Amino acid sequence: MNKTFLTIYGTIEPWEFVHWQNEFNKLCPEITINYHREYVYGTPPPMAKKIKHELDSKGKSADLILSAISPHLQMKNLFYPYKSPERTNIHSDFKDEHGCWTSVVLLPTIQVYNADLLLNDNLPHTLDDLANVEFSSKLSIHDITLGTFGSNWLSSIRFASGIEKWKTFSTTLAKQKISMHPLFINILNSVISGESTIGLTVMLYEYLRTKENNSHVKRLILDDLPVMVSGTAISILKSSENIDASKLFIDFLLSKHGQNIIGSTYLRIPADLDSDAKFSLKNLLPDENILMFPTDAVVESTSRDRKFYIDLLTMYS
């Protein structure tokens, strides 16, 4: 049996990915996967710079990439379009129309607070409430100057709540001297430690993983902010020399079986909204108001919005 070797760059932790890989190899034992965990946030994403450097120097790079949609879309000119027959399992909000990328994992973003520092009577209920003086220097967010996840999250409020609400809230964040972090776990840790009172962009799965040992950190629900959900998407690189094997791996991840395997991984949420897996979105967040992000409009405005945020932060620094 001839062996095929696939190289995948991704943001999924290796201890999670190996479970998916092992299940795939039960079906396709002839395909060996070399998985590399890569840092992705930045503009342009470090992963994109690495791929371009490898293509320039060696003429080849990874076969597939797995990353959050925000940085992923900054690399879309590198992708080979493939409309997997299993793609019908994924809602149109979580894939593009051409087959260049498809979400395999969902990333709901929630807000949390430190209950030792913020009592129930003082909880904010709207975005406007976050302008209260008690939250000055006490709000943490994913870095909105990177032009990736945090920036796209904030820009999505413009489309969810209108341009005036977005401008007002963006100005509030700058005036409140927000604490910005390039890694999501640092936002949560900031709230756990009490350095911040509120974390605005916390990954649901990271919150749930730490909840048992940090009962003083609770979810904050704002009346005018839906649960914003992004995803981790998979794409084939145009430069791949193993297109057919890459397609097989995508077919597996997007299949009902593959999505259930993902949803059986501790607190990983499959992109299939109808999945009955333990950690499906409908099991973890039933009856919630969900907004997918980033949309194409948000991505197209990334550079302009990023400059707007940087200028605001500078103005109120």
C-alpha positions as CSV (number, residue, x, y, z in Angstrom):
1,M,0.0,0.0,0.0
2,N,1.4,3.4,-1.0
3,K,1.6,5.9,1.8
4,T,0.5,9.5,1.4
5,F,1.8,12.1,3.8
6,L,-0.4,15.2,4.6
7,T,1.0,18.2,6.3
8,I,-1.6,20.3,8.2
9,Y,-1.0,23.7,10.0
10,G,-3.6,24.4,12.6
11,T,-4.7,26.2,15.7
12,I,-6.4,23.2,17.3
13,E,-4.4,21.7,20.2
14,P,-2.4,18.6,19.2
15,W,-4.0,16.5,22.1
16,E,-7.4,17.3,20.5
17,F,-6.4,16.8,16.9
18,V,-4.8,13.4,17.5
19,H,-8.2,12.0,18.4
20,W,-9.7,13.1,15.1
21,Q,-6.6,11.9,13.2
22,N,-6.8,8.4,14.8
23,E,-10.5,8.1,13.8
24,F,-9.7,9.2,10.2
25,N,-6.9,6.7,10.0
26,K,-9.3,3.9,10.8
27,L,-11.0,4.7,7.5
28,C,-7.8,5.8,5.6
29,P,-4.8,4.0,7.1
30,E,-2.7,4.8,4.0
31,I,-2.7,8.5,4.8
32,T,-0.2,9.7,7.4
33,I,-0.8,13.2,8.8
34,N,1.9,15.5,10.1
35,Y,0.1,18.1,12.2
36,H,1.8,21.4,13.3
37,R,0.3,23.7,15.9
38,E,0.8,27.3,14.6
39,Y,0.2,30.7,16.1
40,V,-2.2,32.6,13.8
41,Y,-3.2,36.0,15.1
42,G,-1.9,39.2,13.5
43,T,-2.2,41.1,10.3
44,P,-1.1,39.5,8.2
45,P,-1.4,36.2,10.1
46,P,2.0,34.6,11.0
47,M,0.7,31.4,9.5
48,A,0.2,33.2,6.2
49,K,3.7,34.7,6.3
50,K,5.2,31.2,7.0
51,I,3.3,29.6,4.1
52,K,4.3,32.4,1.7
53,H,8.0,32.1,2.8
54,E,7.9,28.3,2.3
55,L,6.3,28.7,-1.1
56,D,9.0,31.2,-2.2
57,S,11.9,29.2,-0.8
58,K,10.8,25.6,-1.4
59,G,7.8,25.8,-3.8
60,K,5.6,23.9,-1.3
61,S,4.1,24.2,2.1
62,A,1.3,22.6,4.1
63,D,-1.5,20.7,2.3
64,L,-4.3,22.0,4.6
65,I,-4.8,24.6,7.2
66,L,-7.2,24.9,10.1
67,S,-7.6,28.3,11.7
68,A,-10.2,30.7,13.1
69,I,-12.3,32.3,10.4
70,S,-11.0,35.9,11.0
71,P,-7.3,35.2,10.2
72,H,-8.3,32.4,7.8
73,L,-10.1,34.8,5.5
74,Q,-6.9,36.9,5.2
75,M,-5.3,33.9,3.5
76,K,-8.2,33.0,1.1
77,N,-6.1,33.8,-2.0
78,L,-4.0,30.7,-1.1
79,F,-7.0,28.3,-1.1
80,Y,-8.0,25.5,-3.5
81,P,-11.9,25.4,-3.9
82,Y,-13.4,22.1,-2.9
83,K,-17.1,21.6,-2.4
84,S,-17.2,18.4,-0.3
85,P,-20.3,16.3,-0.7
86,E,-20.4,16.4,3.2
87,R,-20.6,20.2,3.2
88,T,-24.4,20.1,3.2
89,N,-24.1,19.3,7.0
90,I,-22.7,22.8,7.6
91,H,-25.0,25.9,7.7
92,S,-24.4,28.5,5.0
93,D,-23.3,31.0,7.6
94,F,-20.3,28.8,8.4
95,K,-18.9,28.3,4.9
96,D,-18.2,30.3,1.7
97,E,-20.1,29.7,-1.5
98,H,-17.1,28.7,-3.5
99,G,-15.8,25.8,-1.3
100,C,-12.6,27.7,-0.3
101,W,-13.3,27.3,3.4
102,T,-15.7,25.4,5.6
103,S,-16.0,25.5,9.4
104,V,-15.4,22.3,11.3
105,V,-15.6,23.7,14.8
106,L,-17.7,26.5,16.3
107,L,-16.2,29.2,18.6
108,P,-19.0,30.9,20.6
109,T,-17.7,34.1,22.3
110,I,-19.3,35.1,25.6
111,Q,-18.8,37.7,28.3
112,V,-17.8,36.8,31.9
113,Y,-17.3,38.7,35.2
114,N,-15.6,38.2,38.5
115,A,-18.4,37.8,41.1
116,D,-16.0,38.7,43.9
117,L,-15.6,42.1,42.4
118,L,-19.0,42.7,40.9
119,L,-22.2,42.1,42.9
120,N,-25.5,41.2,41.3
121,D,-27.0,44.7,42.1
122,N,-24.2,46.3,40.1
123,L,-24.2,44.0,37.0
124,P,-24.3,45.8,33.7
125,H,-27.2,44.9,31.4
126,T,-26.4,46.7,28.2
127,L,-23.4,47.8,26.3
128,D,-24.0,51.4,27.4
129,D,-23.7,50.3,31.1
130,L,-20.1,49.4,30.5
131,A,-19.4,53.1,30.3
132,N,-19.9,53.3,34.1
133,V,-16.8,54.7,35.9
134,E,-16.4,51.5,38.0
135,F,-15.3,49.6,34.9
136,S,-12.5,52.0,34.0
137,S,-9.3,49.9,33.4
138,K,-11.4,46.8,34.3
139,L,-12.5,45.5,30.9
140,S,-10.5,42.9,29.0
141,I,-10.8,42.1,25.3
142,H,-9.0,40.3,22.5
143,D,-6.7,42.8,20.9
144,I,-8.7,45.0,18.6
145,T,-5.6,46.5,17.0
146,L,-4.6,43.2,15.4
147,G,-7.3,43.3,12.7
148,T,-8.4,39.7,13.5
149,F,-10.8,38.2,16.0
150,G,-11.2,41.0,18.5
151,S,-11.5,43.6,15.8
152,N,-14.0,41.5,13.8
153,W,-16.0,40.9,17.0
154,L,-16.3,44.6,17.7
155,S,-17.1,45.5,14.1
156,S,-19.9,42.9,14.0
157,I,-21.7,45.0,16.6
158,R,-22.2,47.6,13.8
159,F,-24.2,45.1,11.8
160,A,-26.0,43.7,14.8
161,S,-27.0,46.9,16.6
162,G,-26.4,49.8,14.1
163,I,-23.5,52.2,13.4
164,E,-24.3,54.6,16.2
165,K,-24.4,51.9,18.9
166,W,-21.1,50.6,17.5
167,K,-19.4,54.0,17.5
168,T,-20.6,54.7,21.0
169,F,-19.4,51.3,22.3
170,S,-16.1,51.6,20.5
171,T,-15.5,55.0,22.1
172,T,-16.5,53.6,25.5
173,L,-13.9,50.9,25.2
174,A,-11.2,53.5,24.4
175,K,-12.3,55.8,27.2
176,Q,-12.3,52.9,29.7
177,K,-8.7,52.1,28.8
178,I,-9.4,48.5,28.0
179,S,-6.9,45.8,28.6
180,M,-6.1,44.0,25.3
181,H,-4.7,40.5,24.9
182,P,-3.5,38.5,21.8
183,L,-4.6,35.2,23.4
184,F,-8.1,34.4,24.5
185,I,-7.0,32.5,27.6
186,N,-5.3,35.6,28.9
187,I,-8.6,37.5,28.9
188,L,-10.2,34.8,31.0
189,N,-7.1,34.6,33.3
190,S,-7.3,38.3,33.8
191,V,-10.9,38.0,35.1
192,I,-10.0,34.9,37.3
193,S,-7.1,36.8,38.9
194,G,-9.2,40.0,39.5
195,E,-7.0,42.1,37.3
196,S,-10.1,42.7,35.2
197,T,-13.7,42.7,36.4
198,I,-15.2,41.8,33.0
199,G,-13.9,39.8,30.0
200,L,-15.7,40.7,26.8
201,T,-14.4,38.1,24.4
202,V,-14.0,34.8,26.2
203,M,-14.2,31.5,24.4
204,L,-17.1,29.5,25.7
205,Y,-15.1,26.3,25.8
206,E,-12.3,27.9,27.8
207,Y,-14.8,29.3,30.3
208,L,-16.4,25.9,30.8
209,R,-13.1,24.2,31.1
210,T,-12.1,26.4,34.0
211,K,-15.5,27.0,35.6
212,E,-15.3,24.1,38.1
213,N,-12.2,25.4,39.7
214,N,-13.1,29.1,39.4
215,S,-16.7,29.4,40.7
216,H,-16.2,33.2,41.2
217,V,-16.2,33.7,37.5
218,K,-19.6,33.8,36.0
219,R,-21.2,34.4,32.6
220,L,-22.4,37.9,31.9
221,I,-25.4,38.3,29.7
222,L,-26.0,41.7,28.1
223,D,-29.5,42.3,26.7
224,D,-28.4,44.0,23.5
225,L,-25.5,41.6,22.6
226,P,-26.1,38.2,21.0
227,V,-23.8,35.3,21.4
228,M,-21.3,35.9,18.6
229,V,-20.2,32.7,17.1
230,S,-17.2,32.3,14.8
231,G,-15.5,29.0,13.7
232,T,-12.4,27.2,13.0
233,A,-12.3,26.5,9.2
234,I,-10.4,24.1,7.0
235,S,-9.0,24.7,3.6
236,I,-6.8,23.1,1.0
237,L,-3.8,25.1,-0.2
238,K,-3.6,25.5,-3.9
239,S,0.1,24.5,-3.7
240,S,-0.8,21.1,-2.2
241,E,0.7,18.1,-4.0
242,N,-1.9,15.8,-2.3
243,I,-5.2,17.3,-3.3
244,D,-7.1,13.9,-3.3
245,A,-5.9,12.9,0.1
246,S,-6.7,16.4,1.4
247,K,-10.3,16.1,0.1
248,L,-10.7,12.8,1.9
249,F,-9.7,14.4,5.2
250,I,-12.1,17.3,4.7
251,D,-14.9,14.8,3.8
252,F,-14.2,13.0,7.0
253,L,-14.3,16.1,9.2
254,L,-17.5,17.4,7.6
255,S,-19.3,14.1,7.7
256,K,-21.9,13.3,10.4
257,H,-19.5,10.8,11.8
258,G,-16.6,13.3,11.8
259,Q,-18.7,16.1,13.3
260,N,-19.8,13.7,16.1
261,I,-16.2,12.8,16.7
262,I,-15.3,16.5,17.0
263,G,-18.3,17.0,19.3
264,S,-17.2,14.1,21.6
265,T,-13.9,15.9,22.1
266,Y,-14.1,17.7,25.5
267,L,-15.9,21.0,24.9
268,R,-15.2,21.2,21.2
269,I,-18.3,22.3,19.4
270,P,-19.0,20.8,16.0
271,A,-20.0,23.1,13.1
272,D,-23.0,20.9,12.3
273,L,-25.9,22.6,14.1
274,D,-27.9,19.4,14.0
275,S,-25.2,17.3,15.6
276,D,-26.4,15.2,18.6
277,A,-22.9,15.1,20.0
278,K,-22.5,15.9,23.7
279,F,-20.8,19.2,23.1
280,S,-23.0,20.4,20.3
281,L,-24.1,24.1,20.2
282,K,-27.8,23.1,20.9
283,N,-26.7,21.2,24.0
284,L,-24.4,23.9,25.4
285,L,-26.4,27.0,24.4
286,P,-30.0,26.1,23.9
287,D,-32.4,28.8,22.8
288,E,-29.8,31.5,22.6
289,N,-29.7,34.5,20.2
290,I,-26.8,33.6,17.9
291,L,-24.9,35.8,15.4
292,M,-22.3,34.4,13.2
293,F,-19.2,36.4,12.5
294,P,-17.3,37.7,10.7
295,T,-19.4,38.3,7.6
296,D,-17.9,39.2,4.3
297,A,-18.8,42.9,5.0
298,V,-16.9,42.8,8.3
299,V,-13.9,41.2,6.7
300,E,-13.9,43.8,3.9
301,S,-13.9,46.6,6.5
302,T,-11.1,45.2,8.6
303,S,-8.4,47.6,7.6
304,R,-10.6,50.7,7.9
305,D,-12.0,49.6,11.2
306,R,-8.6,48.6,12.6
307,K,-7.4,52.2,11.9
308,F,-10.5,53.6,13.5
309,Y,-9.9,51.6,16.7
310,I,-6.2,52.5,16.8
311,D,-7.0,56.2,16.4
312,L,-9.6,56.0,19.2
313,L,-7.3,54.3,21.6
314,T,-4.6,56.9,20.8
315,M,-7.0,59.7,21.3
316,Y,-8.0,58.5,24.8
317,S,-4.6,57.1,25.9
